[in-house]
Amino acid sequence: MEQFGVLALGSRMKRLSDFLFSEVQAVYNQASTQISATYFPILRLLNGSSGLGIVDISMELGLSHPAISKQVNKMIKDGLLVKVASEKDQRKSVVCLSEEAMLSMSEVEPILKAIGSEVTLLLEAQPIKTTFIESFSNVEREILHLGLTKQVVTQCKYDNQLFLEPYSSRHGTCFYDLNMAWLESHFMNQIEPQDFHSLGNPEKVVEEGGEVWCAVDRRKGHEDAQVIGVFALKPRDKLTKDSIELSKMTVTPSEQGNGVGRYMLTHAFRRARALDYKTLCLESARKLKSAIHLYDSFGFKEVNVDKFSYHRTDVYMALDIQNPHKRGFQ
């Protein structure tokens, strides 16, 4: 639909809105909350309020009176709203949250915080464009490609205390330690001299125009923060900005299965785009089935190459950063 530009803007906005509603609903479903994404505006408006009339809700939300009336009746039937006499005029009735709804809104607050922070990260990561339609197209493309559910669910697992930070000396030897532990676990007899050199010198990646990032769990506070994952972005050709390599991405064993790998991969994608590279590439091994599945689900496609950087790698994959839905590479 993007090919039709502004002529399909209304349809594109509706499609994006429907998709976001489904993504948020998926998060609510995983949290086993009674709240529906379609109910949220009214619930949020009434949260902490002594009650509002249908007309007041309609004016506050900018929606038609019939639409609000229909939604309110459904929410009363579902036990989320109750009708009470207005405190200002006992002859009038208003609606307010039921006790069940107030409890649900309290329980869902961490989820709302995660949704807010992830949407903010998504928007702040977008490249600056000169027109609205260009900016909208970028946001639309990323949301439809990556979604929001997985990132929000991962952040909720860490009580909104999972942060991605550029590597610095305060992170100590985490880049070496996490990667060496991973190599010893999967490739004990295939560790090469260049592994020791690259893992022991993450600063060199930065000096050569790349980046090293750490996934930090701060649930125990800033002083006891724990690095639970790392990855590097290494330019393959700084002059043409053609491709940048995702390298040395690993998650500590105790935190695997919580979505941290995908969370880091999403950030790597955004950083590669911000650095204006065309392609995000990586080398892996077919025996690493979980990793290959992650890359494949993200949109990476296998590419034939003549030579690999390590003896243990046997698959090369690439992602078109500007067109992540593209089906293949030449």
Secondary structure, DSSP 8 states (H G I E B T S, - for coil): -GGGGGGGHHHHHHHHHHHHHHHHHHHHHHTT-S--TTTHHHHHHHTT-S-B-HHHHHHHHT--HHHHHHHHHHHHHTTSEEEEE-SS-TTSEEEEE-HHHHHHHHHHHHHHHHHHHHHHHHHHTS---SSHHHHHHHHHHHHHHH-SHHHHHHHHHTTT-EEEEE--GGGTTHHHHHHHHHHHHH-TT---HHHHHHHT-HHHHHHTT-EEEEEEE-TT-STT-EEEEEEEEEES-TTTT-EEEEEEEEE-GGGTTSSHHHHHHHHHHHHHHHTT-SEEEEEE-TT-HHHHHHHHHHT-EE---S--SSTT--EEEEEESS-TT-----
